[in-house]
């Protein structure tokens, strides 16, 4: 887990890092190969020297032209939000660091959700560094904007933990009872129902001294400013050679809240699902969504969740096919109209290239899945529509002459020397008129930096 290790080591250096100045965004349009549909791609300009990763995307529920994108800097661990009202001109926020929403401190694992009427929540884990005391205070929570992402004037903490800087540097053990926070995910109820406006944050709590992982979810009823005591959904014992990673949260049209995650039962890997019908006060006993391959590598399993306007759920995931190779494939399952999870369907049946970082979104009843596909010579980003009970022909959103062995994402597996880290997820939204994906163009060589891109196309 070299990428993660570098992240934590960066904590002890973050207080001394120079503040980066934001640069205005620019855009360029490109026609996709074959000419149909036409894909418009915008290059979001990032602060000088920023190496972006972990992009995410949200759409205003009341204005489908109003979009919000976020990403982190993987080297300095700062964050930026971009906003647009037309999909072409994107305005960046100042550089964001700790829980004070200034450039000071660090932040990582960004996600964004829009509640309408100016509410934008930026989910993240922040690190406020006290160099004199030799400590870092981690907080899993949300930056709060009530002016459509123009400024962030608050931070709601769902959990916080203090750790010594020497722990992140690898020079001292974690104190007994200490906690490390990771992988937040976020959703806002915009249904207009009983729990309208509630924000739901899920995250992973790691106990460094014991190795235990816990999955928690908490609700905010005041626009992300404060959070209720968390509900524990799952625990992974230190004996399991896995991590609870990338929990996903979605709100259905009836106001029910769904959480899916990767877990282990009786030594077997699987994807689990729990549901709340009382505004996050409690959740159902976890049910199995799908059993994963027990003889394949469990490193780098990645999950995405989407809810349709009619209340159907889709879960997509990547998992390696081999026990000792980084050769993941992407598959999905969708709930039937009367409930119950449908059969597993690969998004690119017959394709044997490396498929990774799936993101899912419904456009009406049609499910779209975006993912990277890498061969030994090139990498492309595709968007694949559902067609009945199967997937249709993929659309190539972008393509680069960068082979699979140059790209690391997600991590684990360990990022090797010479690879570029692009993150553990990408962003995807689908409105009535367009499909939009936020993603990283991986660097072509060690001397170059990643680029942050947003592409959109009409569904045809």
Secondary structure by P-SEA (a helix, b strand, c coil): caaaaaaaaaccccccccbbbbbbbbbbbbbccccccbbbbbbbbccccccccccccccccccccbbbbbbbccccccbbbbbbccccbbbbccccccccccccccccbbbbbbccccbbbbbbbbbbbcccccbbbbbbccccccccccccccccccbbbbbbccccccccccccbbbbbccccccccccccccccbbbbbbbbbccccbbbbbbbbbbcccccccccccccccccccccccccbbbbbbccccbbbbbbbbccccbbbbbbbbbccccccccccccccccccccccccbbbbbbbcccbbbbbbbcccccccccbbbbbbccccccccccccccccccccccccbbbbbbcccbbbbbbbbbcccbbbbbbbbbccccccccccccccccccccccccccccccccccccccbbbbbbcccbbbbbbbcccccccbbbbbbbbbbbcc
